[in-house]
Amino acid sequence: MRNPITYFKYIAQEKRRYKHMLARAKALPEEYAFMFDKIQQYMWIHAAGDGMGMISILSGLLDLFEAGVTEGKRVLEITGADVATFCDELLRNTKTWTADWQKALNRDVRRKLERESDFK
């Protein structure tokens, strides 16, 4: 188990970082700010645990969007038209509730079927 004081300091630091990111996102052009908000909403639904792993992903997304603005690109040139797939790719190596649900489903089915096969 983590040291509670260290953990709360970490959470406080990440909250400050997140607030700073929101300010940066608000400064983006309208289409980028809108897209960041929509992607963020989608991704937070999938965040597992304390969700702090999501901060790094969103920070990287913000960096990507700021670079796109600098290069004069439209936001869909970065994300592509299938924004959900873009988000899923960002989440690929992140712990998500979906992954937990998938593991639980497989575990429960395996346990039930293994018990039943023991009696046959």
C-alpha positions as CSV (number, residue, x, y, z in Angstrom):
1,M,0.0,0.0,0.0
2,R,1.2,3.5,-0.8
3,N,2.2,5.9,1.9
4,P,-1.0,8.0,2.3
5,I,0.8,11.3,2.6
6,T,2.9,10.7,-0.5
7,Y,-0.2,9.6,-2.4
8,F,-2.2,12.7,-1.5
9,K,0.8,14.9,-2.5
10,Y,0.9,13.1,-5.8
11,I,-2.9,13.6,-6.3
12,A,-2.6,17.3,-5.4
13,Q,0.3,17.7,-7.9
14,E,-1.7,16.0,-10.7
15,K,-4.7,18.1,-10.0
16,R,-2.6,21.3,-10.4
17,R,-1.2,19.8,-13.6
18,Y,-4.7,19.0,-14.8
19,K,-6.0,22.6,-14.1
20,H,-3.0,24.0,-16.0
21,M,-3.8,21.7,-18.9
22,L,-7.5,22.9,-18.9
23,A,-6.2,26.5,-19.1
24,R,-4.0,25.6,-22.1
25,A,-6.9,23.8,-23.8
26,K,-9.2,26.8,-23.3
27,A,-6.6,28.9,-25.1
28,L,-6.8,26.7,-28.2
29,P,-8.8,27.7,-31.2
30,E,-12.5,26.8,-30.9
31,E,-12.5,23.6,-32.9
32,Y,-9.4,22.3,-31.0
33,A,-10.9,23.3,-27.6
34,F,-14.1,21.6,-28.5
35,M,-12.4,18.4,-29.6
36,F,-10.2,18.3,-26.5
37,D,-13.3,18.6,-24.4
38,K,-15.1,15.8,-26.2
39,I,-12.1,13.5,-26.2
40,Q,-11.5,14.2,-22.5
41,Q,-15.1,13.3,-21.7
42,Y,-14.9,10.1,-23.7
43,M,-11.6,9.1,-22.1
44,W,-12.5,9.8,-18.5
45,I,-15.4,7.4,-18.8
46,H,-12.8,4.7,-19.4
47,A,-10.3,5.7,-16.8
48,A,-9.6,3.1,-14.1
49,G,-8.3,3.4,-10.6
50,D,-7.6,6.9,-9.5
51,G,-7.5,8.0,-13.2
52,M,-4.2,9.8,-12.8
53,G,-2.7,7.8,-15.7
54,M,-5.1,9.7,-17.9
55,I,-3.4,13.0,-17.1
56,S,-0.3,12.0,-19.1
57,I,-2.3,10.9,-22.1
58,L,-4.3,14.2,-22.1
59,S,-1.1,16.2,-21.7
60,G,0.3,14.4,-24.7
61,L,-2.9,15.1,-26.6
62,L,-2.7,18.8,-25.7
63,D,0.9,18.9,-26.9
64,L,-0.2,17.3,-30.2
65,F,-3.1,19.8,-30.6
66,E,-0.9,22.8,-29.9
67,A,1.6,21.5,-32.5
68,G,-1.3,21.2,-35.0
69,V,-2.4,24.7,-34.3
70,T,1.2,25.9,-34.9
71,E,1.3,24.0,-38.2
72,G,-2.0,25.4,-39.3
73,K,-3.8,22.1,-39.4
74,R,-7.5,21.5,-38.8
75,V,-8.2,19.3,-35.8
76,L,-9.6,16.4,-37.9
77,E,-6.4,16.3,-39.8
78,I,-4.8,15.1,-36.5
79,T,-7.6,12.9,-35.1
80,G,-9.1,11.6,-38.3
81,A,-12.9,11.4,-38.9
82,D,-13.2,8.4,-36.5
83,V,-12.5,10.2,-33.3
84,A,-13.6,7.2,-31.2
85,T,-10.9,5.0,-32.8
86,F,-8.4,7.8,-32.3
87,C,-9.3,7.8,-28.6
88,D,-9.2,4.1,-28.3
89,E,-5.6,4.1,-29.8
90,L,-4.6,6.7,-27.1
91,L,-6.1,4.4,-24.4
92,R,-4.5,1.2,-25.8
93,N,-1.8,0.9,-23.1
94,T,-3.7,2.5,-20.3
95,K,-5.6,0.7,-17.5
96,T,-9.3,1.2,-18.2
97,W,-12.5,0.0,-16.7
98,T,-13.3,-1.7,-19.9
99,A,-10.2,-3.9,-19.5
100,D,-11.3,-4.6,-15.9
101,W,-14.8,-5.6,-17.0
102,Q,-13.3,-7.8,-19.7
103,K,-11.0,-9.6,-17.2
104,A,-13.9,-10.0,-14.8
105,L,-16.1,-11.5,-17.4
106,N,-13.5,-14.0,-18.6
107,R,-12.6,-14.9,-15.0
108,D,-16.2,-15.5,-14.0
109,V,-17.0,-17.6,-17.0
110,R,-13.7,-19.6,-16.6
111,R,-14.4,-20.3,-12.9
112,K,-18.0,-21.4,-13.5
113,L,-17.2,-23.6,-16.5
114,E,-14.1,-25.1,-14.8
115,R,-16.2,-26.0,-11.7
116,E,-18.9,-27.6,-13.9
117,S,-16.3,-29.6,-15.9
118,D,-14.9,-31.0,-12.6
119,F,-18.2,-32.8,-12.0
120,K,-18.5,-34.4,-15.4
